[in-house]
Amino acid sequence: MQETTILGVDVGATGFKGGLVDVTTGTMLTERFRFDTPQRTPAAMAYTFRSLIDHFDYTGVVGVGFPAVVHPQRSR
């Protein structure tokens, strides 16, 4: 795999979505893959995240986005 390829992951309220992305062009290199968001426990979230990584048989850098409202001292 090239150094310019990362696994991009969007952790949303209803699903974990991910795909391999070329960071120099912003081009998706694979089709997006989705798992339903599990119960919101650390173990369930970690298992689903790992399942997404395993789906792509990926071992490199991962970029992740989480939904949140950002405030200077906290997030919700």
C-alpha positions in Angstrom: 0.0 0.0 0.0 1.3 3.5 -0.8 2.3 6.0 1.9 -0.4 8.4 0.6 -3.1 6.0 1.4 -5.0 6.1 4.7 -8.2 4.5 6.1 -10.7 7.3 6.6 -13.4 6.5 9.2 -16.6 8.5 10.0 -18.1 7.5 13.4 -21.7 8.6 13.3 -24.8 8.1 15.4 -26.2 5.4 13.1 -23.1 3.9 11.5 -19.3 3.6 11.2 -18.3 4.3 7.6 -14.9 3.9 6.1 -12.8 3.6 3.0 -9.3 3.9 1.7 -8.4 7.4 0.7 -5.5 8.9 -1.2 -4.6 11.9 0.9 -2.8 13.8 -1.8 -5.9 13.9 -4.1 -8.7 13.2 -1.6 -9.8 10.4 -3.9 -11.6 7.4 -2.5 -9.7 4.3 -3.6 -12.3 1.8 -2.4 -16.1 1.8 -2.1 -17.3 3.1 1.3 -18.1 0.3 3.7 -20.6 0.6 6.7 -21.3 -1.1 10.0 -24.3 -0.1 12.1 -23.2 1.8 15.2 -23.3 -0.6 18.1 -24.5 0.0 21.7 -22.5 2.9 23.0 -20.1 0.9 25.2 -16.3 1.2 24.9 -16.1 -2.6 24.1 -18.8 -2.5 21.5 -17.4 0.6 19.8 -13.8 -0.8 19.8 -15.1 -4.1 18.3 -16.9 -2.4 15.5 -14.0 -0.1 14.8 -11.7 -3.1 14.6 -14.1 -4.9 12.3 -14.0 -2.0 9.9 -10.2 -2.1 9.9 -10.3 -5.8 9.4 -12.7 -5.5 6.5 -10.0 -3.6 4.6 -7.2 -5.8 5.9 -5.5 -2.5 6.8 -2.4 -1.9 8.9 -1.6 1.8 8.3 -2.6 5.3 9.4 -6.3 5.8 10.3 -8.1 9.2 10.2 -11.2 9.4 12.3 -14.1 11.9 12.6 -16.5 11.9 15.5 -19.7 13.8 15.8 -19.5 16.5 18.5 -20.2 20.1 19.2 -16.9 21.7 20.2 -16.7 24.3 23.0 -13.6 25.9 24.4 -13.7 23.8 27.6 -15.8 20.8 26.7 -17.6 18.8 23.9 -21.0 17.2 23.8 
